[in-house]
Amino acid sequence: MNHLKNLTLLSVFLLCISCQSNPSLQAEEGYVEVEGGKIWYKVIGEGDQVPLLLMHGGPGGTHCYFYELTPLSENRPIILFDQLGSGRSDHHTDTALLKVDKFVEQVRELKSHLNLKEYYLLGHSWGAALELEYYQKYPEGVKGIIFSSPYVSTPVWAADADTLISSLPDSVQSLIAQAEESGNYNTKEYKYADSIYWANFGLRTDYGGHEWDTIPAPSNKFIYNNMWGPSEFTATGILKSYDNKEALKEVKVPVLFVTGEYDEARPQTVKHFQSLVPNSEFKVIEGAGHATMKDNSSQYNQAIHQFLQEVEK
């Protein structure tokens, strides 16, 4: 009788655990149907710790730089995917799909497909705006959030860009001013100025790529131009007036803000964002620009690993 009672109690215990934690995720890749086509995803690692779901920047960027986060998969699955229109997902030129809520629903479809019960979010650049919007609508199961070099407000981003441009040589500033006055961004002079800006505040190192980055996964300039604009410092698209920074005050889970020492998501600004979020932390990655995980992958991964371990204590 006691044996049967113990078995019953064990069954109830295991049932409760299965309700609260994720079913075992397997290392795999595949596609998920969403409105407008299919999105590609890849699960790396099969550890039993809470999975980490990654959202890339752009809009129109790809998953590829997240391969630098593979050391984090030693004890937990990490999940990469390409937003619809870019990378290894179906590409398109349908402006009706270029709405923030459409991207949010793509994340929801992926979460449902993988049957995630509990998970962390990490969004980089535009991906930070996406994860914040997603959390606002679907907070259940989100155990913590990492805002990596976050974009959450175009007015704030544009002000930071103006500050950074003012630190560049006068000749480069003049080229940018001429393009913005004329509205002609398709010149070699403007592209040159853009390259100088990126070398200072984007990718600051001679990055050689990751060994897994062997399959074509092109970004989508159509999406980038329509949603954002011709460069990192000029917003002309759908997101020109986007501002969701006040939503940071409503985040109720542990949060890490991380940015590069020379990031276009300026440390002073990201530190202010951090002050809006209770129960949050802030970390600057030394020597890094906006491509933090490329410029200093070891320190970047260590900051994320430490944050996740603290939350799980």
Legacy VTK file of the C-alpha trace (Angstrom):
# vtk DataFile Version 3.0
C-alpha trace
ASCII
DATASET POLYDATA
POINTS 313 float
0.000 0.000 0.000
2.814 2.408 0.919
4.565 1.418 -2.303
1.488 2.359 -4.350
1.154 5.613 -2.412
4.771 6.510 -3.131
4.315 5.752 -6.808
1.241 7.999 -6.921
3.087 10.856 -5.225
6.009 10.446 -7.630
3.655 10.526 -10.615
2.040 13.744 -9.367
5.473 15.291 -8.776
6.695 14.394 -12.255
3.480 15.703 -13.786
3.931 19.052 -12.006
7.532 19.281 -13.171
6.558 18.574 -16.770
3.936 21.330 -16.613
6.464 23.889 -15.435
9.566 23.085 -17.491
10.334 22.656 -21.162
10.068 19.332 -22.905
13.543 18.272 -23.967
14.732 20.367 -26.916
16.844 18.515 -29.458
19.578 20.029 -31.590
17.856 20.458 -34.934
16.948 22.907 -37.635
13.806 23.372 -39.647
11.107 25.714 -40.852
7.923 27.128 -39.359
4.938 28.378 -41.332
4.063 32.014 -40.595
1.999 34.621 -42.375
3.718 35.263 -45.701
5.991 32.214 -45.843
8.344 30.082 -43.772
10.958 31.078 -41.220
14.115 29.039 -40.647
15.344 28.140 -37.171
18.201 26.202 -35.599
18.491 24.745 -32.080
22.082 24.379 -30.860
22.813 22.306 -27.757
20.634 19.961 -25.702
21.387 20.901 -22.092
18.688 20.828 -19.425
18.906 24.504 -18.458
16.303 27.013 -19.676
16.650 27.746 -23.439
17.779 31.079 -24.842
15.838 32.446 -27.839
17.821 34.908 -29.987
16.440 37.744 -32.142
18.752 39.318 -34.693
18.987 42.944 -35.751
18.251 44.774 -38.955
15.431 44.815 -39.750
16.475 42.527 -42.559
19.540 41.132 -40.783
20.310 37.465 -40.182
21.173 34.922 -37.506
24.794 34.471 -38.592
26.553 36.539 -35.924
24.769 34.562 -33.209
27.030 31.595 -33.992
29.469 33.424 -31.725
27.141 32.529 -28.827
27.586 28.768 -29.232
29.675 28.506 -26.007
26.425 29.285 -24.171
24.914 26.050 -25.532
27.070 23.855 -23.320
24.337 23.621 -20.668
21.254 24.965 -22.446
19.756 25.028 -25.945
20.150 28.283 -27.819
17.663 28.991 -30.579
18.529 31.008 -33.678
16.096 32.003 -36.387
15.848 34.346 -39.352
12.956 36.754 -39.420
10.756 36.422 -42.490
12.357 38.028 -45.520
15.993 37.481 -44.652
18.717 34.903 -44.083
17.581 31.334 -44.681
13.901 32.182 -44.257
11.670 32.909 -47.246
12.508 36.246 -48.839
9.854 38.690 -49.998
9.227 42.279 -51.062
5.738 42.633 -49.589
5.498 45.890 -47.641
2.257 44.688 -46.017
4.376 42.248 -44.007
6.739 44.949 -42.744
4.849 45.715 -39.554
6.164 45.216 -36.044
3.201 43.092 -35.009
3.861 40.705 -37.921
7.385 40.091 -36.599
5.994 39.535 -33.104
3.674 36.845 -34.416
6.597 35.103 -36.114
8.247 34.739 -32.714
5.008 33.412 -31.241
4.701 30.811 -34.010
8.270 29.650 -33.401
7.711 29.477 -29.642
4.588 27.370 -30.194
6.307 25.107 -32.702
9.117 24.370 -30.234
6.620 24.041 -27.373
8.623 26.387 -25.158
7.212 26.652 -21.642
9.993 28.668 -20.036
12.743 30.554 -21.853
14.992 33.603 -21.985
14.967 36.242 -24.709
18.012 37.953 -26.195
17.522 40.631 -28.818
20.308 42.580 -30.480
19.767 46.073 -31.918
16.369 45.974 -33.725
15.960 42.552 -32.111
15.733 44.333 -28.744
12.704 46.288 -29.953
11.185 43.045 -31.198
11.706 41.163 -27.939
10.243 44.051 -25.932
7.149 44.126 -28.153
6.881 40.346 -27.893
7.180 40.416 -24.094
4.480 43.095 -23.883
2.048 40.830 -25.729
3.217 37.360 -24.647
4.999 37.576 -21.269
4.037 34.094 -20.067
7.057 31.809 -19.787
9.669 34.532 -20.287
12.145 33.979 -17.451
14.493 36.879 -18.260
15.481 39.307 -21.009
18.822 40.428 -22.428
18.763 43.731 -24.303
21.927 43.656 -26.404
23.003 47.012 -27.911
19.312 47.868 -27.791
17.263 49.928 -30.197
13.865 50.771 -28.692
13.371 54.387 -29.831
14.217 56.092 -33.123
14.390 59.604 -31.617
16.882 58.334 -29.018
18.862 56.401 -31.640
18.990 59.425 -33.947
20.193 61.688 -31.124
22.965 59.210 -30.313
23.926 59.048 -33.989
24.194 62.833 -34.135
26.476 62.760 -31.098
28.690 60.103 -32.661
28.818 61.822 -36.052
30.023 65.003 -34.336
33.124 63.074 -33.240
34.081 62.154 -36.815
36.343 64.265 -39.059
34.740 67.427 -40.450
35.061 66.087 -43.999
32.958 63.015 -43.110
30.388 65.128 -41.287
30.102 67.320 -44.370
29.410 64.352 -46.649
26.615 63.159 -44.364
25.099 66.645 -44.119
25.126 67.046 -47.910
23.317 63.749 -48.429
20.678 64.510 -45.814
20.099 67.969 -47.276
19.694 66.671 -50.825
17.988 63.407 -49.915
20.377 61.566 -52.218
21.905 58.694 -50.284
22.994 56.648 -53.276
26.397 58.237 -53.784
29.890 56.891 -53.270
30.583 59.797 -50.904
27.701 58.877 -48.617
28.656 55.203 -48.711
32.203 56.166 -47.784
30.920 58.186 -44.809
28.765 55.219 -43.818
31.810 52.922 -43.864
33.752 55.320 -41.604
30.858 55.423 -39.155
30.610 51.621 -39.081
34.362 51.178 -38.621
34.213 53.406 -35.546
30.922 52.366 -33.948
29.919 49.113 -35.637
32.514 46.414 -36.252
35.847 47.626 -34.880
37.930 44.476 -35.321
39.156 42.435 -38.261
36.511 39.756 -37.809
37.287 36.557 -39.678
33.857 34.923 -39.516
32.650 31.789 -37.753
33.371 28.255 -38.946
29.658 27.432 -39.064
28.835 30.378 -41.288
29.132 28.423 -44.543
25.590 28.376 -45.967
24.350 31.475 -47.836
22.041 33.531 -45.616
21.772 36.953 -47.230
20.391 39.979 -45.473
17.534 41.883 -47.097
18.254 45.520 -48.002
14.671 45.963 -49.203
13.401 45.335 -45.684
16.161 47.426 -44.104
15.532 50.398 -46.401
11.748 50.255 -46.090
11.655 49.820 -42.335
14.745 51.802 -41.366
16.632 53.716 -44.053
19.854 54.068 -46.069
22.275 53.819 -43.138
22.518 53.223 -39.403
22.380 56.968 -38.726
19.608 57.987 -41.139
16.036 56.812 -40.504
13.595 57.384 -43.368
11.399 54.277 -43.220
8.428 52.864 -41.344
10.265 53.057 -38.014
11.150 56.742 -38.414
8.899 57.756 -35.495
9.038 54.498 -33.538
9.393 54.944 -29.777
8.650 52.241 -27.211
11.141 53.072 -24.458
8.393 53.665 -21.877
7.502 49.971 -22.115
10.790 49.206 -20.365
9.187 50.382 -17.128
6.676 47.540 -17.354
9.192 44.697 -17.570
8.768 42.412 -14.532
11.472 39.794 -15.123
15.246 39.985 -14.540
16.981 42.006 -17.268
20.534 42.475 -18.506
21.462 45.460 -20.649
24.723 44.955 -22.523
26.447 47.202 -25.051
29.882 47.875 -26.506
32.323 50.446 -25.207
32.180 52.253 -28.587
28.706 51.082 -29.575
26.294 53.194 -31.603
23.878 52.138 -28.858
25.868 54.439 -26.592
26.686 53.174 -23.080
25.303 56.388 -21.536
21.970 55.809 -23.262
21.807 52.099 -22.462
22.621 52.888 -18.840
19.620 55.235 -18.805
17.428 52.470 -20.234
18.669 50.205 -17.454
17.590 52.772 -14.857
14.002 52.412 -16.104
13.842 48.685 -15.384
13.599 47.306 -11.850
15.735 44.240 -11.152
18.089 44.916 -14.054
21.840 44.873 -14.649
24.208 46.716 -16.992
27.419 45.582 -18.667
29.795 47.292 -21.101
31.855 45.076 -23.430
35.380 46.443 -23.652
36.754 47.504 -27.025
33.544 46.578 -28.846
31.315 48.478 -31.216
27.777 47.524 -32.168
29.010 44.100 -33.290
29.765 43.229 -29.677
29.704 39.456 -30.125
32.213 39.762 -32.989
34.497 42.376 -31.439
34.807 40.669 -28.034
32.970 37.359 -28.026
34.603 35.986 -24.870
33.604 38.924 -22.662
30.173 39.099 -24.291
29.425 35.433 -23.653
30.786 35.657 -20.118
28.442 38.558 -19.308
25.425 36.631 -20.583
26.459 33.378 -18.894
26.940 35.124 -15.565
23.552 36.837 -15.800
21.754 33.564 -16.596
23.508 31.768 -13.747
22.509 34.511 -11.294
18.880 34.327 -12.376
18.865 30.549 -11.993
20.214 30.684 -8.453
LINES 1 314
313 0 1 2 3 4 5 6 7 8 9 10 11 12 13 14 15 16 17 18 19 20 21 22 23 24 25 26 27 28 29 30 31 32 33 34 35 36 37 38 39 40 41 42 43 44 45 46 47 48 49 50 51 52 53 54 55 56 57 58 59 60 61 62 63 64 65 66 67 68 69 70 71 72 73 74 75 76 77 78 79 80 81 82 83 84 85 86 87 88 89 90 91 92 93 94 95 96 97 98 99 100 101 102 103 104 105 106 107 108 109 110 111 112 113 114 115 116 117 118 119 120 121 122 123 124 125 126 127 128 129 130 131 132 133 134 135 136 137 138 139 140 141 142 143 144 145 146 147 148 149 150 151 152 153 154 155 156 157 158 159 160 161 162 163 164 165 166 167 168 169 170 171 172 173 174 175 176 177 178 179 180 181 182 183 184 185 186 187 188 189 190 191 192 193 194 195 196 197 198 199 200 201 202 203 204 205 206 207 208 209 210 211 212 213 214 215 216 217 218 219 220 221 222 223 224 225 226 227 228 229 230 231 232 233 234 235 236 237 238 239 240 241 242 243 244 245 246 247 248 249 250 251 252 253 254 255 256 257 258 259 260 261 262 263 264 265 266 267 268 269 270 271 272 273 274 275 276 277 278 279 280 281 282 283 284 285 286 287 288 289 290 291 292 293 294 295 296 297 298 299 300 301 302 303 304 305 306 307 308 309 310 311 312
